Amino acid sequence: METPRAPARPLLAGALALAAGGWAGSELPGVGAETWLAIAVAGLASGLILGVAGFGSAGRRGRTAAVCILLAALGGWRAHAAAARPADTVGRCAPERELDGTLRARLEPGRLAIEVPAGVVAADELVELRGGQPVAARARGPVAPPPPRSDAQRFQAQPDELVRLAPARRDAAQVTAGALERLRATLRERLGSAVSDPEGRALAAALVLGDLGLLAPDVPDLFVRTGTFHALAVSGVQVVLVAALLLAPLAAAVGWLARPLGARRAQLAREIARATCIAVYVPLTGAGPPVARAALACALARAAPLVRAQRSAEIVVRGVTHSALLARRADGLSLWSLALVLECALHPRAAAQLSVQLSYAATLGLVIGTAPVRRILRPARPEAVDALGRPRSPFLRALSARAGASAAGALAASIAAVLATLPFVWVRLGEWSPVGVLATLAIAPPMIVLLIAGWFAALAPALVPDALLAVPARILLATLHAFDALPGTPEPLPPRPVALLATAVILAFAALTLRSDVARRRSARLAACAGAILLVPWTTAPRELEVHALDVGAGSCAVVRAPGLGTWVFDAGSRDRTEVARAALGPLLRALDAGTIGVVVSHADSDHDGAIPWLVARHRVAACAGALPAQAAERLAHSVPRLDVVRGRAALPALQGSCHVQAWLERGLDMPGNEGSRSLHLVWGPDEIVLTGDAEAEGLRAWLDLRGPARPLRLLLAPHHGSEVERLGLLLDATRPAEVWVSGPARPPIADELDRRGIPWRSTGRDGPLRIALPAGAGWNGTCNAGGTEADPEGAPR
């Protein structure tokens, strides 16, 4: 029997080429327009040559390759031109969301976003930005962070810095958009009045209308940690559920009413009704790109069977041969290719956006991977008799088989989507939740109830009891909290080459989809080898004392690493920089492959502990010391040692076997605020390092009295971000530092005094992230302090 050949999909090759070119044009700024033009000319010339001289299958493959090169060059050139074009300060206002009295909006067309007080500007008004301040820059660490999720420049503007050039347009499209926005506001109000339970109201508003503003601050991150945020954000999942559970009965009713017009016209009326409802559903949910893509794909998939094919088939019915046109079926890969081509054609830099990458990768995984995984997970059919030989009920057997098949299909889809998006999640997010596959299935029942009941509550509030939304919301959150308590929610991922990640994923899908058993086994072995290379540690244990001070603006964040001591984070926060954890601290810990870490917090203040809850929620914390925030302390297991000191010093425990460095938590006064700050004191052979908090008056003097006469410091992290402390001279005389670091401005207030004394200094604001690495000195004896011992003036244990 001849093996059926896969259908030709030239659109798939073109879509991949166009997307690859758009990604390269966005991510490779060094490749100029001339290079892309030369590639395009080469692709066009080779296509013309192959079109004239090429014969047979080799000629067809050559012409296809030439066209793909041409499309890739076109995509790269358009993306490069879009990236080089400066953001236009004039445009129509397109609101994104309103939060805490601040409106976030985009100026379209262009790549400029603004934050203004709510009510200053209306949707679709033509405005010009004159002035404004750039939104706070991202924190910086020694390891380059992943690119931000949006490349739009964002400015904070006051009302007098926006010039309103023209009112909103009143054409038919704008009138329709305004009516839909008013309808969305009405549904939001009706939903809020119908549900008194805050959790049910917030989750229903998020699932029905895409409004995340009512959720508690920690709920979105709970979905992120458990790998289920795709279920919270309105996307393809909601479109499929709404189309299947809510719109299918409505479309069936329309088709039943149109039966007198004929079967084909009734089917056409049914699909038109479904497509119209989906078209209305998209703007009601905020018209985000994921839901718009899913709605377009759903409409195309439903419309494909309505188009008559050009091929006919001979059908024999009761001995009579009939000729009939074959109905088309929706080809998932072709629809995926068409959507990607439209996306890249409308937005030149779409292929470099994380949301586009995740959406299309997940969809591709669903299309090509769900069926093979489902065949592997297919449950055994229930036996007709039980273990005692008694016959089972046919109804129960059918119900069990249907439930098992549905669960296997849902689990297969989740596995395929997670596997397909793994390279982008690994590189761009740096973390993933292995339990997300099961958590998505576990929250599906309460989420479906919330979605259906939420729509009925928004349309007819009197018909929906409050418990119908409150109970599923509590079950959903309790389920997520149970999964969140498991290890690896989420799991930090060390940096790995994207080419190796993509190769491992492609080999895994090849092992699932190839038709030859030999090829499948070979691909599975290669995928397993690539996975092992990805997961084994690529870094070695430290052999020297490393201290990193990250550039977090008006804040403090340091990382200490030494043999035996392990990796400790001293403070993590900022007042004027964003993404301290995601852009600075997280990439450094991933690069170090730290594993378990320790946390020290000098005192309770946002510029010192703001990122600590994020850190505790995502890394395995083996010990903590100092003023740990309550939000972070709640997530720690009771077995994790917690250390603090009232006044004096306490030794930090070793995290990785025998300790080769003395580490002390020191405090001068037991009082809240800056003066009660703790310090981290490190003794590494002949060298001593002290990282201070914000104590600058009584607390600093008490710490100096506690320290007593001692040898000079190799390094001092200046207190209170280099401010002009009252006892600066006393501090410098007592510590005699060889070098001073400042986690703060480019030229701190203490710079003049340090220059006068001839003390070298560096600041994160001027020099960026700071690092020092000290090898084991000649005076190091390889011993470690035991917990609670005191040190003599020379630093050696008594």
C-alpha positions in Angstrom: 0.0 0.0 0.0 1.4 3.4 -1.0 2.0 5.8 1.9 -0.1 9.0 1.4 2.0 12.0 0.8 1.6 15.2 2.8 -0.2 18.0 0.9 1.9 20.8 -0.5 1.8 23.9 1.6 3.8 26.7 -0.1 2.1 29.2 2.1 3.7 27.6 5.2 7.3 28.0 3.8 6.5 31.6 2.8 5.1 32.4 6.3 8.1 31.0 8.1 10.5 32.9 5.8 8.6 36.2 6.3 8.6 35.7 10.1 12.2 34.8 10.2 13.2 37.8 8.2 11.1 40.1 10.5 12.7 38.6 13.6 16.2 39.1 12.1 15.5 42.6 11.1 14.3 43.5 14.6 16.9 41.6 16.6 20.0 42.3 14.4 20.3 46.0 14.2 23.8 45.8 12.7 22.3 44.4 9.4 21.5 47.5 7.4 19.0 48.2 4.6 21.7 47.7 2.0 22.3 44.1 3.2 18.6 43.2 3.1 18.4 44.8 -0.4 21.3 42.7 -1.6 19.7 39.5 -0.2 16.4 40.4 -1.9 18.1 40.9 -5.2 20.0 37.6 -4.9 16.7 35.8 -4.1 14.9 37.4 -7.0 17.7 36.7 -9.4 18.0 33.1 -8.3 14.3 32.7 -8.6 14.3 34.0 -12.2 17.2 31.8 -13.2 15.6 28.6 -11.6 12.3 29.5 -13.2 13.8 29.5 -16.6 16.3 26.7 -16.3 14.9 24.5 -13.5 13.1 21.3 -14.3 11.3 18.7 -12.3 11.1 18.5 -8.5 14.6 20.0 -8.0 13.6 23.0 -10.0 10.5 23.5 -7.9 12.4 23.2 -4.7 14.9 25.7 -5.9 12.3 28.2 -7.0 10.5 27.8 -3.6 13.8 28.4 -1.8 14.4 31.6 -3.9 11.0 32.9 -3.1 11.5 32.2 0.6 14.8 34.1 0.5 13.1 37.0 -1.2 10.3 37.0 1.4 12.8 36.8 4.3 14.7 39.8 2.9 11.5 41.8 2.5 10.5 41.0 6.1 13.9 41.9 7.4 14.1 45.2 5.5 10.6 46.3 6.7 11.4 45.4 10.3 14.8 47.2 10.1 13.1 50.3 8.6 10.4 50.2 11.3 13.0 49.9 14.1 15.1 52.8 12.7 12.1 55.1 12.4 11.8 57.4 15.4 8.5 57.4 17.3 6.1 60.0 16.1 4.9 62.4 18.9 1.6 63.0 17.0 -1.1 60.4 16.7 -4.6 59.3 17.6 -5.0 58.2 21.2 -5.7 54.5 21.6 -6.4 53.7 25.3 -4.9 50.5 26.7 -6.1 50.5 30.3 -6.9 52.8 33.3 -5.4 52.0 36.7 -5.3 54.0 39.9 -6.4 57.2 38.1 -3.7 56.9 35.4 -4.6 56.2 31.8 -2.2 54.3 29.6 -2.6 54.9 25.9 -0.8 54.6 22.6 -0.4 57.2 19.9 -1.3 55.5 16.7 0.3 54.9 14.3 3.7 54.7 15.9 5.7 53.3 18.8 5.0 55.9 21.4 2.9 55.3 24.6 1.9 57.8 27.2 0.7 57.8 30.8 -1.6 60.7 31.7 -4.2 61.4 34.4 -7.5 59.8 33.6 -10.0 62.1 31.8 -7.3 64.3 30.1 -7.7 62.9 26.7 -10.5 60.9 25.0 -10.2 57.9 22.7 -9.3 58.6 19.1 -8.4 62.2 19.8 -5.5 63.6 17.7 -2.9 64.8 20.2 0.7 65.9 20.2 3.1 65.2 23.0 5.2 68.2 23.9 7.4 67.5 26.8 6.9 64.6 29.3 9.3 62.5 31.2 10.4 59.0 30.1 9.1 56.3 32.3 11.6 55.0 34.8 14.4 53.0 33.1 14.9 49.3 33.8 17.4 48.2 36.5 20.7 46.8 35.2 22.8 43.9 36.1 26.0 42.3 34.8 24.0 39.9 32.6 22.0 41.3 29.7 18.3 41.0 30.4 15.8 39.7 27.9 14.3 42.4 25.7 11.2 44.1 27.1 7.8 42.8 25.9 7.1 46.0 24.1 9.5 48.3 22.3 7.2 51.3 22.5 8.7 54.4 24.1 6.6 55.3 27.1 6.4 58.9 28.6 4.6 60.3 31.6 2.9 63.5 30.6 1.0 66.2 32.6 -2.2 67.7 31.1 -0.4 70.8 29.9 2.2 68.7 28.0 -0.5 67.3 25.6 -1.8 69.4 22.8 -5.2 68.3 21.5 -5.1 68.9 17.7 -8.4 67.4 16.6 -11.4 65.7 18.2 -12.2 62.1 17.8 -13.4 61.1 14.3 -17.1 60.4 14.0 -17.2 58.1 11.0 -19.1 54.9 11.0 -16.2 52.9 12.4 -15.8 55.2 15.3 -19.5 55.4 16.1 -19.5 51.6 16.1 -16.4 51.4 18.3 -18.0 54.0 20.7 -21.2 52.0 20.9 -19.2 48.8 21.7 -17.2 50.5 24.3 -20.3 51.8 26.0 -21.8 48.3 25.8 -18.6 47.0 27.4 -18.9 49.5 30.3 -22.5 48.6 30.8 -21.7 44.9 31.0 -18.9 45.7 33.5 -21.3 47.6 35.7 -24.0 45.0 35.5 -21.5 42.3 36.3 -20.3 44.3 39.3 -23.8 44.8 40.6 -24.8 41.2 40.1 -21.9 39.7 42.1 -21.2 40.7 45.7 -18.3 38.3 46.2 -15.1 40.2 45.3 -13.1 37.2 44.1 -16.0 36.0 41.9 -16.6 39.5 40.5 -12.9 40.0 39.7 -12.4 36.7 38.0 -15.6 36.9 36.1 -14.7 40.4 34.8 -11.3 39.0 33.8 -12.6 36.0 31.9 -15.7 37.7 30.3 -14.4 41.2 29.5 -10.6 40.9 29.8 -10.6 43.4 32.6 -7.8 42.6 35.1 -8.2 45.8 37.1 -10.4 44.2 39.8 -8.1 41.4 40.6 -6.1 41.4 43.9 -2.5 42.4 43.3 -1.2 38.9 44.0 -3.7 37.0 41.8 -2.1 37.6 38.4 1.3 36.6 39.6 -0.3 33.4 41.1 -1.5 32.5 37.6 2.0 33.3 36.2 3.8 31.2 38.9 1.6 28.2 38.2 1.9 28.4 34.4 -1.8 29.2 33.9 -1.9 32.9 32.9 -3.0 32.0 29.4 -6.3 30.9 31.1 -6.8 34.2 32.8 -6.0 36.5 29.9 -8.6 36.5 27.2 -7.1 34.6 24.3 -7.8 31.5 22.2 -9.0 29.5 25.1 -11.8 31.9 25.8 -12.7 32.2 22.1 -13.0 28.4 21.8 -15.1 28.0 24.9 -17.4 30.9 24.0 -17.8 29.6 20.5 -18.5 26.0 21.7 -20.6 26.6 24.8 -22.4 29.9 24.2 -22.5 30.6 20.5 -23.0 27.0 19.2 -26.6 26.8 20.6 -27.4 30.3 19.1 -25.9 29.3 15.7 -27.9 26.1 15.8 -31.1 28.0 16.4 -30.4 30.3 13.5 -29.7 27.3 11.2 -32.9 25.7 12.3 -34.9 28.8 11.5 -33.2 28.9 8.0 -34.0 25.3 7.1 -36.7 26.3 4.6 -34.0 27.9 2.5 -32.1 24.7 2.0 -29.4 22.7 3.8 -26.5 24.6 2.4 -28.1 28.0 3.0 -29.0 27.0 6.5 -25.4 26.0 7.2 -24.2 29.3 5.7 -26.7 31.2 8.0 -25.5 29.3 11.0 -21.8 30.2 10.4 -22.6 33.8 9.5 -24.4 34.1 12.9 -21.5 32.5 14.7 -18.9 34.7 12.9 -21.0 37.9 13.7 -21.2 37.0 17.4 -17.5 36.4 17.5 -16.8 39.7 15.7 -18.9 41.5 18.5 -17.2 39.4 21.2 -13.7 40.6 20.2 -14.1 44.3 21.0 -16.1 43.5 24.1 -13.0 41.8 25.6 -10.8 44.7 24.8 -9.8 43.6 21.2 -6.4 42.4 22.4 -4.1 40.8 19.7 -4.4 37.2 21.1 -8.2 37.2 21.1 -8.3 38.9 17.6 -6.0 36.2 16.2 -8.1 33.4 17.8 -11.3 34.9 16.4 -9.8 35.2 12.9 -8.6 31.6 13.0 -12.0 30.4 14.3 -13.9 32.2 11.5 -11.5 30.9 8.8 -11.8 27.4 10.1 -15.6 27.5 10.2 -15.7 29.0 6.7 -13.4 26.5 5.0 -16.0 23.7 4.6 -18.4 26.2 3.0 -16.1 26.6 0.0 -16.7 24.0 -2.7 -13.6 22.1 -3.8 -12.8 21.8 -7.5 -12.3 18.1 -7.3 -15.1 15.6 -7.7 -15.5 12.0 -6.5 -17.5 9.0 -7.7 -19.9 7.8 -4.9 -21.8 4.6 -5.3 -25.2 4.5 -3.5 -27.2 1.3 -3.9 -25.4 0.3 -7.0 -25.9 3.7 -8.6 -22.8 5.9 -9.3 -23.1 9.6 -8.5 -20.6 12.4 -9.1 -20.2 14.9 -6.3 -17.9 17.8 -5.5 -15.7 17.2 -2.5 -16.2 19.6 0.4 -13.1 21.4 1.7 -11.8 20.8 5.2 -10.0 23.3 7.3 -6.2 22.7 7.1 -4.7 23.9 10.3 -1.2 24.6 9.0 -2.6 26.6 6.1 -4.8 28.7 8.3 -1.8 29.2 10.7 0.4 30.2 7.8 -2.2 32.7 6.4 -2.7 34.3 9.9 1.1 34.7 10.3 1.5 36.2 6.9 -1.2 38.8 7.6 0.3 39.5 11.0 3.8 40.1 9.6 2.4 42.1 6.7 0.4 44.5 8.9 3.1 44.8 11.6 6.7 44.5 10.3 8.2 43.8 13.8 5.5 41.4 14.9 7.8 38.4 14.8 10.0 39.9 17.5 7.1 40.4 20.0 6.8 37.9 22.7 3.0 37.7 22.6 3.1 36.9 18.8 5.8 34.3 19.4 3.9 32.6 22.2 0.5 32.7 20.3 1.8 31.3 17.1 4.1 28.7 18.7 1.4 27.4 20.9 -1.0 27.2 18.0 1.5 25.4 15.8 2.2 22.9 18.7 -1.6 22.3 19.0 -1.9 21.7 15.2 0.9 19.3 14.7 1.4 17.8 18.2 -2.0 17.2 19.8 -3.0 14.1 17.8 0.3 12.2 18.3 0.5 13.0 22.0 -3.2 12.0 22.4 -2.5 8.6 20.7 0.3 8.0 23.3 -2.0 9.0 26.2 -5.1 7.3 24.9 -6.6 5.4 27.9 -7.6 1.7 27.6 -11.3 1.1 26.8 -13.3 0.0 29.9 -13.8 -3.8 30.1 -17.3 -5.1 29.6 -17.1 -7.0 32.9 -15.5 -6.2 36.2 -13.0 -8.2 38.2 -15.7 -10.5 39.5 -17.1 -11.2 36.1 -20.2 -9.1 36.5 -21.2 -7.1 33.4 -20.7 -3.3 33.6 -23.4 -0.8 32.7 -23.0 0.2 29.0 -23.9 3.7 29.9 -21.2 3.9 32.6 -18.7 2.4 30.2 -19.5 4.9 27.5 -19.4 7.7 30.0 -16.0 6.5 31.4 -14.6 6.2 27.9 -15.7 9.6 26.9 -14.3 11.2 30.0 -11.0 9.4 29.6 -10.8 10.5 25.9 -11.6 14.1 26.8 -9.0 14.2 29.6 -6.4 12.7 27.3 -7.2 15.2 24.6 -7.0 18.1 26.9 -3.7 16.9 28.4 -2.2 16.2 25.0 -3.1 19.8 23.9 -1.6 21.3 27.0 1.6 19.2 26.5 1.9 20.1 22.9 1.4 23.9 23.5 3.9 23.9 26.4 6.5 22.0 24.4 6.2 24.3 21.4 6.5 27.5 23.4 9.4 26.3 25.6 12.2 28.0 23.6 10.5 31.4 23.8 9.5 31.0 27.5 13.1 29.8 28.3 14.8 32.7 26.5 12.4 35.6 27.1 10.9 34.8 30.5 13.6 32.7 32.1 11.2 30.5 34.1 8.5 28.0 33.6 6.1 25.9 35.7 6.2 22.2 35.0 2.9 21.7 36.9 1.2 24.2 34.5 0.2 21.3 32.3 -1.8 19.7 35.1 -2.9 22.9 36.7 -4.6 24.0 33.4 -6.7 20.9 33.4 -7.5 21.2 37.1 -8.9 24.7 36.9 -10.8 24.1 33.6 -14.1 23.1 35.3 -14.4 26.1 37.6 -13.2 28.4 34.9 -15.9 27.1 32.4 -18.5 27.7 35.1 -17.2 31.2 35.8 -17.1 32.0 32.1 -20.7 30.8 31.4 -22.2 32.2 34.6 -20.3 35.5 34.1 -21.8 36.0 30.7 -25.3 35.3 32.0 -24.7 37.6 35.0 -23.6 40.4 32.6 -26.6 39.9 30.4 -29.3 39.0 32.9 -28.1 39.6 36.5 -31.3 38.5 38.1 -31.1 35.0 36.8 -27.6 34.2 38.3 -27.3 33.5 42.0 -24.2 35.0 43.7 -23.0 31.5 44.8 -22.7 30.4 41.1 -19.8 32.8 40.7 -18.4 32.8 44.3 -18.0 29.1 44.7 -16.1 28.4 41.4 -13.9 31.4 42.1 -12.9 30.0 45.5 -12.3 26.6 44.1 -10.2 27.9 41.3 -8.0 30.0 43.6 -7.7 27.2 46.1 -6.6 24.9 43.4 -4.0 27.3 42.2 -2.7 27.8 45.7 -2.4 24.1 46.1 -0.3 23.8 42.9 1.7 26.9 43.9 2.8 25.1 47.1 4.5 22.4 45.0 8.2 22.6 44.1 9.0 24.2 40.8 6.3 26.8 40.6 8.0 28.3 38.8 11.4 26.9 38.1 14.2 29.4 37.1 15.8 28.4 33.8 19.6 28.9 33.3 20.6 30.7 30.1 21.0 28.4 27.1 21.6 29.0 23.4 18.3 29.5 21.6 19.5 27.3 18.7 20.0 24.4 21.0 16.6 24.9 22.5 14.9 25.1 19.1 16.8 22.0 18.0 15.6 20.0 21.0 12.0 21.0 20.5 12.1 20.3 16.8 13.6 16.8 17.4 10.9 16.1 20.1 8.1 17.0 17.6 9.8 14.9 14.9 9.8 11.9 17.3 6.0 12.4 17.6 5.0 13.1 14.0 7.4 11.2 11.7 5.9 8.2 9.9 9.0 6.0 9.9 9.6 4.1 13.1 13.3 4.3 12.6 13.3 8.0 12.1 11.1 8.5 15.2 13.4 6.4 17.4 16.4 8.3 16.1 14.8 11.7 16.7 13.7 10.6 20.2 17.3 9.7 21.1 18.7 12.9 19.8 15.9 14.9 21.6 16.8 13.2 24.8 20.5 14.0 24.4 19.7 17.6 23.6 17.4 17.8 26.7 20.1 16.3 28.9 22.6 18.9 27.6 20.1 21.7 28.4 19.4 20.5 31.9 22.8 19.6 33.3 24.6 22.5 35.1 27.0 24.5 32.9 28.6 26.4 35.8 31.0 25.3 38.5 31.1 26.1 42.1 32.8 29.4 43.0 36.5 29.4 43.9 36.7 33.0 45.0 34.6 35.6 46.8 32.4 37.5 44.4 30.4 40.6 45.2 28.0 42.2 42.7 26.3 45.5 43.2 23.4 46.0 40.6 22.5 49.3 39.1 19.0 49.8 40.6 19.0 53.6 40.8 17.8 54.9 44.1 17.9 51.6 45.8 20.2 48.7 46.8 20.7 45.2 45.5 23.9 43.1 46.0 24.8 39.4 45.4 27.5 37.7 47.4 28.9 34.3 46.3 31.8 32.3 47.9 32.9 28.7 48.3 30.7 26.9 50.8 28.8 30.0 51.7 26.7 29.7 48.5 24.9 32.6 47.0 23.3 35.3 49.2 21.2 38.2 48.0 21.6 41.4 50.2 18.6 43.7 49.6 16.7 44.0 46.4 14.6 47.2 45.7 14.5 50.5 44.0 12.5 53.7 44.1 13.0 54.9 40.5 13.9 51.8 38.5 11.5 49.1 37.1 12.0 45.4 36.9 14.7 45.1 39.6 14.1 41.3 39.8 13.2 40.5 36.2 15.8 42.7 34.4 18.7 42.7 36.8 18.7 40.2 39.7 16.9 37.3 38.0 19.3 37.1 35.0 22.3 37.2 37.3 21.1 34.4 39.4 20.2 32.4 36.3 23.7 32.9 34.9 25.3 31.8 38.2 23.0 28.8 38.3 22.7 29.5 41.9 20.2 26.8 42.9 19.4 27.4 46.5 20.0 30.9 47.8 20.0 32.9 51.0 18.3 36.2 51.5 19.4 39.1 53.7 17.3 42.3 54.1 18.8 45.2 55.9 15.5 46.9 56.8 11.9 47.3 55.7 11.8 49.8 53.0 10.7 49.6 49.3 14.1 50.6 48.0 15.6 47.6 49.9 13.0 44.9 50.0 10.6 45.7 47.1 11.8 42.7 44.9 12.2 40.3 47.8 8.7 38.7 47.5 9.3 38.1 43.8 12.6 36.5 44.6 11.2 34.2 47.4 8.3 33.2 45.2 10.6 32.0 42.3 13.8 30.7 43.9 14.6 28.0 46.4 15.5 29.9 49.6 17.5 27.8 52.0 17.9 30.5 54.7 16.9 34.1 55.3 18.1 36.8 57.6 17.1 40.3 58.6 13.8 42.2 58.1 12.0 39.8 55.7 8.8 41.3 54.3 5.6 39.7 55.5 4.5 38.8 52.0 7.7 36.9 51.4 7.7 35.3 54.9 4.3 33.7 54.2 5.7 31.8 51.2 8.6 30.3 53.1 8.4 26.8 54.5 8.5 26.5 58.2 11.7 24.5 57.9 13.6 27.4 56.4 16.0 28.9 59.0 15.2 32.5 59.8 17.9 34.6 61.4 17.8 38.1 62.9 19.8 40.0 65.5 18.6 42.5 68.0 21.9 44.1 68.6 25.3 42.6 67.9 26.2 40.0 65.4 25.1 36.5 64.2 26.8 34.2 61.8 25.1 33.3 58.5 24.9 29.6 57.8 26.7 27.9 55.0 24.5 26.8 52.1 26.9 24.4 50.2 28.9 22.2 52.5 32.0 23.4 54.3 32.2 27.2 54.6 35.3 29.0 53.5 34.3 32.5 54.4 33.1 34.2 57.6 29.7 36.0 57.1 28.1 38.0 59.8 24.8 39.8 60.1 25.4 42.9 62.3 23.2 45.5 63.8 23.8 48.5 65.9 20.4 49.4 67.3 17.1 47.6 67.8 14.7 50.1 66.3 12.5 50.4 63.2 13.5 52.4 60.1 16.9 53.3 58.7 18.7 53.4 62.0 17.8 49.8 62.7 19.4 48.6 59.5 21.5 45.5 59.4 24.9 45.1 57.7 26.5 42.2 56.1 30.1 41.6 57.2 32.3 39.2 55.2 35.8 38.0 56.2 37.7 36.3 53.4 41.3 35.6 54.5 43.0 38.9 54.9 40.2 40.8 53.3 37.0 42.2 54.9 34.0 43.6 53.1 31.0 45.3 54.7 27.7 46.0 52.9 25.7 48.5 54.9 22.0 49.5 55.0 20.7 53.0 55.6 21.9 53.7 59.2 23.6 57.1 59.2 23.3 58.6 62.7 22.7 56.7 66.0 22.5 53.4 64.3 25.7 53.9 62.5 27.5 55.1 65.7 26.2 52.0 67.6 27.5 49.7 64.9 30.9 51.4 64.9 31.1 51.0 68.7 30.1 47.3 68.3 32.8 46.8 65.7 35.6 48.3 67.8 39.2 48.6 66.6 39.6 46.4 63.5 41.8 46.1 60.4 40.9 48.2 57.3 38.2 47.1 55.0 38.9 45.9 51.5 35.5 47.2 50.3 32.7 49.3 51.9 29.2 49.7 50.5 28.4 53.2 51.6 25.4 53.7 53.9 22.1 55.3 52.6 23.1 55.3 48.9 26.1 57.7 49.5 24.2 60.4 51.3 26.0 63.0 53.4 25.8 61.0 56.7 26.3 62.7 60.0 29.2 60.6 61.0 30.9 60.2 57.7 34.3 61.1 59.0 33.9 58.8 62.0 32.9 55.9 59.6 35.9 56.4 57.3 38.3 56.7 60.2 37.0 53.5 61.8 36.8 51.4 58.7 39.7 52.8 56.6 38.3 51.3 53.3 40.5 50.6 50.4 37.5 51.2 48.1 34.0 52.5 48.5 31.0 51.5 46.5 27.8 53.6 46.2 24.5 52.1 45.2 23.0 55.4 44.0 23.6 58.5 41.9 26.4 59.1 39.5 28.1 61.5 41.8 27.0 60.9 45.4 27.1 63.6 48.1 30.1 61.8 49.8 32.2 62.0 46.7 33.9 65.2 47.6 35.0 63.9 51.0 36.2 60.6 49.4 38.2 62.5 46.8 39.7 64.7 49.5 40.9 61.7 51.4 42.1 59.9 48.2 39.8 56.9 48.6 38.8 55.3 45.3 35.1 55.1 44.8 32.6 53.8 42.3 28.9 54.3 42.0 26.3 52.2 40.1 24.8 55.4 38.7 28.1 56.3 37.0 29.8 53.0 36.4 26.8 50.6 36.1 26.8 47.2 37.8 29.8 46.7 40.0 31.8 43.5 40.6 34.8 42.4 42.6 36.3 39.0 42.8 38.9 38.2 45.5 40.9 34.9 45.4 41.8 33.2 48.6 44.5 35.2 50.2 47.7 34.0 51.9 46.2 34.6 55.3 43.2 32.4 54.7 43.3 29.3 56.8 40.4 27.4 55.3 38.3 27.5 58.4 34.8 28.9 59.0 33.2 30.5 62.0 30.6 28.6 63.9 27.3 30.1 64.6 27.3 32.9 67.2 31.0 33.2 67.8 32.6 36.6 68.2 35.6 38.0 66.3 38.6 39.7 67.8 39.8 43.0 66.4 41.9 41.3 63.8 39.0 39.4 62.4 40.1 35.8 63.4 37.6 33.7 65.4 38.3 33.4 69.1 
